[in-house]
Amino acid sequence: MNFPEFETRRLKLTMLSRHDVNSIYKLFSDESVIQYYDLEAFISESQALNLIDFFNTRFTDELGIRWGIRLKETDQLIGTCGFNSWSVPMKNAVLGYDLYPSFWGKGYTTEAVHRIVKAVFSGELVCGELNRIQADTVPGNTASESLLLKIGFKEEGLRRQSGYWKGQFHDLKCFGLIKSEYSEIK
C-alpha cells in the first residue's frame, strides 16, 4: 500500500523521512510539547530517527499511520498527526498529534486532524472500515480537549490512573468519535 498524502488549505500531510530527523528531534526535545506525552524529552537525534522508523514501520505493518504536518507554502515540518494504532477487527483507531509551540493557537492541528478523520470516515484512507476514533488527553490539556470537541469528539469519561509514565500515574480523559456522528455534523 502506498503512503497516502493529503492537503488542506494551508497544509500538506506527508510521510516522515530521514530528512526530518532534525525537525523531529527539535519537536520532541521541547519540554512544552512532551508535557503530556508518555516519553521523556529527546536528548539525541538518534531518538528522532528511531521514532521516524517506528512510525513508518507501523504503517508498513498496517498497525497505524503518522503524517508529518507541513506548511504548504514552505514545506516546513511543524508537527505530526495520525493514528497511533488501528484495529481492523474492532473497527477503531487511536488518534495522536503534536505541534511546534510557535504554531499553537493558529488552527493547524485542527485542520490536519479534521483532514485525516475525514479521510478515514469517507474511505479515502483504506485501513479497514473504521467506525470509531478514540483520543485520550491528560486532564489540564485544555488545548487538546478543545481541538477534539471542535472536530466532533464527545468526552466519554475519566479513566483514573490508567497511564503510567515519567514515574507517576496519570488519569486519562477519553474522547470518542463515531462515524455516524461525524457524518451528521460535517
C-alpha positions as CSV (number, residue, x, y, z in Angstrom):
1,M,0.0,0.0,0.0
2,N,1.4,3.4,-0.9
3,F,1.6,6.0,1.8
4,P,-1.5,8.3,1.4
5,E,-0.7,12.0,1.4
6,F,-3.3,14.8,1.8
7,E,-3.6,18.6,1.5
8,T,-5.7,21.2,3.3
9,R,-6.0,24.9,2.6
10,R,-2.7,25.6,4.4
11,L,-1.0,22.2,5.0
12,K,0.4,19.1,3.4
13,L,0.3,15.8,5.3
14,T,3.2,13.6,4.2
15,M,5.2,10.6,5.1
16,L,8.1,11.3,7.5
17,S,11.6,10.6,6.2
18,R,15.2,10.7,7.5
19,H,15.4,14.2,6.1
20,D,13.0,15.2,9.0
21,V,15.4,13.9,11.8
22,N,16.4,17.4,12.9
23,S,12.9,18.8,13.0
24,I,11.5,15.7,14.8
25,Y,14.4,16.0,17.3
26,K,13.6,19.7,18.0
27,L,9.9,18.9,18.3
28,F,10.3,16.0,20.8
29,S,13.1,17.6,22.8
30,D,10.8,20.6,23.6
31,E,9.5,20.1,27.2
32,S,6.3,22.0,26.4
33,V,5.5,19.6,23.5
34,I,6.0,16.5,25.5
35,Q,4.5,17.8,28.7
36,Y,1.5,15.4,28.4
37,Y,3.4,12.7,26.5
38,D,4.4,9.3,27.8
39,L,8.1,9.9,26.8
40,E,11.0,11.9,28.1
41,A,12.4,14.8,26.1
42,F,14.8,13.6,23.4
43,I,18.5,14.2,24.0
44,S,19.9,12.9,20.7
45,E,18.9,12.9,17.0
46,S,19.2,9.1,17.0
47,Q,16.0,9.0,19.1
48,A,14.3,11.1,16.4
49,L,15.5,8.7,13.7
50,N,14.2,5.7,15.8
51,L,10.8,7.4,16.1
52,I,10.5,8.1,12.4
53,D,11.4,4.5,11.7
54,F,8.8,3.4,14.3
55,F,6.1,5.5,12.7
56,N,6.9,4.2,9.2
57,T,7.1,0.6,10.3
58,R,3.7,0.9,11.9
59,F,2.3,1.9,8.5
60,T,4.1,-0.9,6.7
61,D,2.8,-3.4,9.2
62,E,-0.7,-1.9,8.9
63,L,-0.8,-1.1,12.6
64,G,-1.0,2.7,12.5
65,I,0.0,5.8,10.5
66,R,1.6,9.1,11.3
67,W,1.9,12.1,8.9
68,G,4.3,15.0,9.0
69,I,2.3,18.2,9.2
70,R,4.0,20.7,6.7
71,L,3.2,24.2,5.8
72,K,2.1,24.1,2.1
73,E,3.9,27.3,1.2
74,T,7.3,26.4,2.6
75,D,7.2,22.6,3.2
76,Q,8.4,23.3,6.8
77,L,7.6,20.4,9.1
78,I,5.6,21.9,12.1
79,G,4.3,18.7,13.7
80,T,2.8,15.3,13.3
81,C,-0.6,13.6,13.5
82,G,-2.0,10.2,12.9
83,F,-3.4,7.1,14.2
84,N,-1.1,5.6,16.8
85,S,-2.9,2.3,16.3
86,W,-5.9,0.9,14.4
87,S,-7.7,-2.4,14.7
88,V,-9.4,-3.7,11.6
89,P,-11.3,-6.4,13.6
90,M,-12.5,-3.9,16.2
91,K,-13.0,-1.2,13.5
92,N,-11.4,1.5,15.7
93,A,-8.3,3.7,15.8
94,V,-6.4,5.8,18.4
95,L,-5.5,9.4,17.4
96,G,-2.4,11.4,18.3
97,Y,-0.9,14.7,17.3
98,D,1.8,17.3,18.3
99,L,2.9,20.7,17.0
100,Y,5.8,23.1,17.5
101,P,4.7,25.7,20.2
102,S,5.3,28.6,17.8
103,F,2.4,27.3,15.7
104,W,0.0,26.7,18.6
105,G,-3.3,28.5,18.6
106,K,-3.5,29.0,14.8
107,G,-5.8,26.1,14.0
108,Y,-3.1,24.0,12.2
109,T,-3.6,20.8,14.2
110,T,-7.4,21.1,14.0
111,E,-7.1,21.5,10.2
112,A,-4.7,18.4,10.0
113,V,-6.7,16.2,12.3
114,H,-10.0,17.1,10.6
115,R,-8.5,16.1,7.3
116,I,-7.3,12.6,8.4
117,V,-10.6,11.9,10.2
118,K,-12.4,12.8,7.0
119,A,-10.1,10.5,5.1
120,V,-10.8,7.6,7.4
121,F,-14.6,8.0,7.6
122,S,-15.0,8.7,3.8
123,G,-13.0,5.7,2.8
124,E,-10.1,7.8,1.2
125,L,-7.7,6.2,3.7
126,V,-8.0,2.4,3.4
127,C,-7.2,0.9,6.7
128,G,-10.3,-1.2,7.1
129,E,-13.6,0.3,7.6
130,L,-13.4,2.2,10.8
131,N,-16.4,3.1,12.9
132,R,-14.7,4.8,15.9
133,I,-11.7,7.0,16.6
134,Q,-10.6,7.5,20.2
135,A,-8.3,10.1,21.7
136,D,-7.0,10.4,25.3
137,T,-5.9,13.6,27.0
138,V,-4.4,14.2,30.4
139,P,-6.6,16.5,32.5
140,G,-5.3,20.0,32.2
141,N,-4.5,19.7,28.5
142,T,-7.4,22.1,27.6
143,A,-6.0,22.9,24.1
144,S,-6.1,19.2,23.1
145,E,-9.6,18.8,24.6
146,S,-10.8,21.9,22.7
147,L,-9.4,20.6,19.4
148,L,-11.2,17.2,19.8
149,L,-14.5,18.9,20.7
150,K,-14.3,21.2,17.6
151,I,-14.0,18.2,15.4
152,G,-17.0,16.5,17.0
153,F,-15.5,14.1,19.5
154,K,-17.5,13.5,22.7
155,E,-16.0,13.3,26.1
156,E,-16.7,9.8,27.4
157,G,-15.2,9.8,30.8
158,L,-12.2,9.7,33.0
159,R,-10.1,6.6,33.3
160,R,-8.4,7.0,36.7
161,Q,-4.7,6.3,36.9
162,S,-4.8,4.4,33.6
163,G,-1.5,5.7,32.4
164,Y,1.9,5.4,33.9
165,W,4.9,7.3,32.7
166,K,7.6,9.7,34.0
167,G,7.5,7.9,37.3
168,Q,3.8,8.6,38.1
169,F,0.2,7.5,37.4
170,H,-1.9,9.7,35.1
171,D,-5.7,10.0,34.7
172,L,-6.8,10.0,31.1
173,K,-9.9,11.6,29.7
174,C,-11.3,9.5,26.9
175,F,-12.8,11.1,23.8
176,G,-14.6,9.2,21.1
177,L,-15.9,10.0,17.6
178,I,-18.3,7.6,15.9
179,K,-18.6,7.6,12.1
180,S,-22.3,8.2,12.0
181,E,-22.0,11.2,14.4
182,Y,-19.2,12.7,12.3
183,S,-21.2,12.3,9.1
184,E,-24.1,14.1,10.7
185,I,-22.1,17.2,11.7
186,K,-19.8,17.5,8.6
